Amino acid sequence: MQNLVLIYPGDLDTRTGGYRYDKRIAEELEKLDGELRCNVSRISLAGDYPFPDKSQLDLADQTFAQVDDNSLVLVDGLAFSTMPKVVEKHAHKLQLIALIHHPLALETGLTEQQSQQLHTSETQALRSAKHVITTSQFTADAMADYQVDARSITAIPPGTDIGQLASGSHKGIMQLLCVATLTPRKGHDILFEALAKLHDRPWHLHCVGSTLRHPETYRALVNQCAALGLNDRISFHGELEDTALEEHYAYADAFVLASHHEGYGMVLTEAIAHGLPIICTRGGAMQDTVPAGCALLVAPGDTQALAQALESYMKDETLRSQLRVQAAAARGQLRSWQQAASELILLLEQLQ
């Protein structure tokens, strides 16, 4: 049996794609059969990541020091990439593996100074990684900008749990679903602007995602809704548990996402797992994540193009039917979490 230490910042139950990847991959490693089964020790780091202060970095240093020598240690990039001195200090005694969901410097809403700080920090930290795991080939390719040798990178995309096939709303008002934490990178403001151009069409947008992780974005979006006259057409549901979220998937007519960048975009495959057509941007890995024929794709930040794609979907029943058929077919081809965990355990054995 393989042993692995998983280190991550904050709460592993946080409902974002990165944390859900960490949690599910750990669970699936522990479910593998026979000698492939892995024992995963989970360690949380307290701190304000990706900008921890000195005291929080000192605590992280103490945490790494307590891990047994020669352990395989998988560290989430939200922490790993922000502590180059800490990981360099412990790289001689631990087999450190960086798990990169997307480069931190590409987060929308950063100042130029913050972006440069994160790029420099990530570049320096990744020098101490024995290996780098990314959640998409797109992000793996992006590691060249961080001076990581391609031979030291493995892309292990997430798996997807197959959900119940969406039945749709069967109403005159088209129900649009967006599942994304309310942060600048997710592009809700672009989506709202696009939908405002379609005021004469019958639609309602359901936004599911935390309103607390970036409260200033939530406040700005609420104000934007009022300014656009969309208060009665956009609902903020906050973060939902699985059962409540499944209900939204069941009655949605389409999934929408206007992200500026995604390192993978797990919510996209989750939409496909429910047979939902998608209208989204090509930001980052999104154009590679969505199966062919299941989505209408536009450039990130292009409000007009997004509005046109949404209008086409709303008014063209033939197009909707074609996308629905393709999404239902792609639903059966999605990779499983067991497959993702099997790929990871084979890599760990090679590294050991």
C-alpha positions, 0 to 999 in steps of 0.5 A: 500500500502506498502512503501519501501526505496531502497538504492544502490550505483551509477547509477541504470541504470548500465548494470550489473546483480545486478543493473538490478535486483534492477531496475526491482524488484523496477519497478515490485513492483510498478506494482503489483495490488491493496493492493499488490502495493508498493511505492518504494523510490530510493536513490543512494549513491555516492562513490567507492564501495565496497571500500568507503572512510571515506567521502563517508561513512559519506555521507551514514550515513547522507543519512540513518539518513534522512530516516523516522523512522521504514521504511523498507529499502532494501540496495544493498549488494554492499553498505550494506556489506561495511559499518558495522558501518553505518548500526549498527548505524541506525539498531535501527530505520530502518528495514534494509534488505540486498540484497546480489547478491553474497558475495563480498569477492568472487570477482575474482582479489582481493588481499588476504587482500582485500578479508579478509577485505570484508569478515570481513566487510560483516560478521559484517554488516549482524548482523545489518540486520533484514533480508537478501535477496539473489538472489539464494538459492546457495548464501543463503546457502553461508550466513552460512559462514557469521554467518547469521541465515538461518531463517533470509534469503530468496532467491528471484531469478530474473525474466526473460523477454521472448525475441524473439527466436534466429534464429541463423546465418545460416552461415558457421561461428558459432556466439558465444555471451558472455554478461558480463562486462569485469572484472576478475570474468567473465573469458574472458581470460579463454574463449579466451585461450579455443577458441585459441585451436580451431583456425581451426574451423569456429567461431566468438566471440562477447563480449558485456559488459562494457569495462570501469568498469575495464579498466585494464582488457579490456586492458589485454584482447585486448593484449591477443587477439593480442598475440593469433592471434585472433584479427579478430575473437573476437569483443568487442562491449562494453555496448549496449542498449536493441535493439542492444543487441537483434540483437546479441541474434537473430543471435547468435548460442550459448551463452558462459560464463566462469565466476569463480563465479556467485551469480545467472547469469541472463544472462544465463536465458536471453539466455534461454529466446531467446532459445539459448544453453549455454556453461558455467562453474559451477561457483557459482550458474550457474549450478543451474541457467541453466535449465537441458539439455540446456547447456554444463557445465565445471569447472571454470578455466578449459581451456581444458574442456571448449575448449572440450565443445566448440569443441563438440558443434561446430562439433556435429550437433545432440548435437546442435539440442538437446540443442536448442530444450531443450532451446526452451522448457525451455524458456516457463518455466522461472519465471517472474519478477512479480513472483519475486516481488510478493514473495518480497512483501509478505516477506515485509508484514511479516517483517512489 
